Amino acid sequence: MNTFEFDDLKSPIIQAPMAGGVNTPELASAVANFGGVGSFGFAYTTPENIEKSLLSTKKLTSGHINANFFVFKDIKLPNKNIQNTCIEALTSLPFNEGVEFTVPSFPFFPSLNDQLGPIWESRPSILTFHLGVPDLCIIEKAKSLGIKVGITATSEAEAIIVANAGADFIVAQGIEAGGHRGVFNLESEDHQLTLENLLLKLRRTVSLPLVAAGGLMDGADIRRVMSLGASAAQLGTAFLCCPEAGTSAVHKHYLLNSHDRKTEITQAFSGRPARGIDNTFIHLMKNKPTLPFPAQNSLTAHLRKTAQDTSSGEFVSHWAGQNFKKIRPLPCLQVLQLLKTELERP
Ligand SMILES: Cc1cc2nc3c(=O)[nH]c(=O)nc-3n(C[C@H](O)[C@H](O)[C@H](O)COP(=O)(O)O)c2cc1C
């Protein structure tokens, strides 16, 4: 296996893990072959499909691949009254014809141990975790196999927990980032640090390498975070409109044509704060009750699928970072070449 070291990267770019069908072998291998890191967000993926994706990718690249997982926590559903209020909130939406809302049942998320089976076999160079720290034996096992482990942190307190858990690096996620915010505990106060402030704070607090994530769209952005002490930059939104990405047509349409809209952080789709392009669903669900993550994700699944199938982008999540208007809808290699030229510009 190809042991991963930040210093050996030809390009300090990590294509972000993006669960929900965006990551593909074609996208990940294009970035890995360029000398960066290609990623897969396997949050809800079955072990069989994880194995398939990694095998297909191995045929396209011998470069660095990152397999990423959510750290789900056991949840208890609230009492029947609250469940019914959550269903009523969704049923009251204008777009609900033919949509059934049923309270999701256990298990709400896949078993991480089962999902990791193909990882121990295939051994990608990097394993990363989002939304918390996994069991320490998982980190130890990865390291014993030569797999580097990274964990997202959004604050100094989380970064210290990550360092004490024995991770190899920290993915510092600023408030600008698209998709789910990596906060560990929804009960604690979220200081919503910008990427720049987070990097400055973490550089003083921990000695682990930092990967900067959140709102980075061009080479000048990458240069700026590297000058603040980041070892690499993780870009998600910048790759969403590449033809190699599995982003849905309606998501791409919103990303390229919503120049009159902003992004919002909402819990309404999944039960956890995540940043996406503002739409009717986010607007109508403001201050409405939601089930705990990820039960709310299951509860809204049918609605999102129906909306997706009928191209009603107003009721689907369009995860995107704050700077989505700077997306370049180009083949991945061209995006990477532009990033390189801009990064090297004096
Ligand atoms: C569509 C989408 C899905 C995402 N899914 C994941 C995920 O599965 N795991 C993860 O660690 N981060 C996920 N993220 C967050 C990214 O890792 C990263 O923090 C973010 O993309 C950086 O901000 P940017 O989108 O402005 O580049 C996702 C982001 C987006 C846009």
The ligand as an SDF file (V2000), in Angstrom:
LIG
                    3D

 31 33  0  0  0  0  0  0  0  0999 V2000
  -22.7330   17.6990   -1.0040 C   0  0  0  0  0  0  0  0  0  0  0  0
  -21.8430   17.5950    0.2020 C   0  0  0  0  0  0  0  0  0  0  0  0
  -21.8190   16.4290    0.9520 C   0  0  0  0  0  0  0  0  0  0  0  0
  -20.9340   16.2970    2.0400 C   0  0  0  0  0  0  0  0  0  0  0  0
  -20.8470   15.1010    2.6990 N   0  0  0  0  0  0  0  0  0  0  0  0
  -19.8420   14.9110    3.6030 C   0  0  0  0  0  0  0  0  0  0  0  0
  -19.5730   13.6170    4.1240 C   0  0  0  0  0  0  0  0  0  0  0  0
  -20.2210   12.6250    3.7860 O   0  0  0  0  0  0  0  0  0  0  0  0
  -18.5480   13.5070    5.0240 N   0  0  0  0  0  0  0  0  0  0  0  0
  -17.7730   14.5810    5.4030 C   0  0  0  0  0  0  0  0  0  0  0  0
  -16.8570   14.4140    6.1980 O   0  0  0  0  0  0  0  0  0  0  0  0
  -18.0230   15.8050    4.9250 N   0  0  0  0  0  0  0  0  0  0  0  0
  -19.0240   15.9920    4.0220 C   0  0  0  0  0  0  0  0  0  0  0  0
  -19.2220   17.2430    3.4850 N   0  0  0  0  0  0  0  0  0  0  0  0
  -18.4080   18.3810    3.9800 C   0  0  0  0  0  0  0  0  0  0  0  0
  -17.0400   18.4150    3.2840 C   0  0  0  0  0  0  0  0  0  0  0  0
  -16.1980   17.4230    3.8080 O   0  0  0  0  0  0  0  0  0  0  0  0
  -16.3210   19.7550    3.4680 C   0  0  0  0  0  0  0  0  0  0  0  0
  -16.2680   20.0930    4.8320 O   0  0  0  0  0  0  0  0  0  0  0  0
  -17.0080   20.8730    2.7050 C   0  0  0  0  0  0  0  0  0  0  0  0
  -17.3690   20.4600    1.4130 O   0  0  0  0  0  0  0  0  0  0  0  0
  -16.0580   22.0540    2.5990 C   0  0  0  0  0  0  0  0  0  0  0  0
  -16.7660   23.2000    2.1870 O   0  0  0  0  0  0  0  0  0  0  0  0
  -17.0130   23.5730    0.6360 P   0  0  0  0  0  0  0  0  0  0  0  0
  -18.1330   22.6960    0.2090 O   0  0  0  0  0  0  0  0  0  0  0  0
  -17.3350   25.0000    0.6720 O   0  0  0  0  0  0  0  0  0  0  0  0
  -15.7410   23.2340   -0.1060 O   0  0  0  0  0  0  0  0  0  0  0  0
  -20.1170   17.3970    2.4080 C   0  0  0  0  0  0  0  0  0  0  0  0
  -20.1780   18.5890    1.6770 C   0  0  0  0  0  0  0  0  0  0  0  0
  -21.0190   18.6930    0.5810 C   0  0  0  0  0  0  0  0  0  0  0  0
  -21.0270   19.9790   -0.2110 C   0  0  0  0  0  0  0  0  0  0  0  0
  1  2  1  0
  2  3  1  0
  2 30  2  0
  3  4  2  0
  4  5  1  0
  4 28  1  0
  5  6  2  0
  6  7  1  0
  6 13  1  0
  7  8  2  0
  7  9  1  0
  9 10  1  0
 10 11  2  0
 10 12  1  0
 12 13  2  0
 13 14  1  0
 14 15  1  0
 14 28  1  0
 15 16  1  0
 16 17  1  0
 16 18  1  0
 18 19  1  0
 18 20  1  0
 20 21  1  0
 20 22  1  0
 22 23  1  0
 23 24  1  0
 24 25  2  0
 24 26  1  0
 24 27  1  0
 28 29  2  0
 29 30  1  0
 30 31  1  0
M  END
$$$$
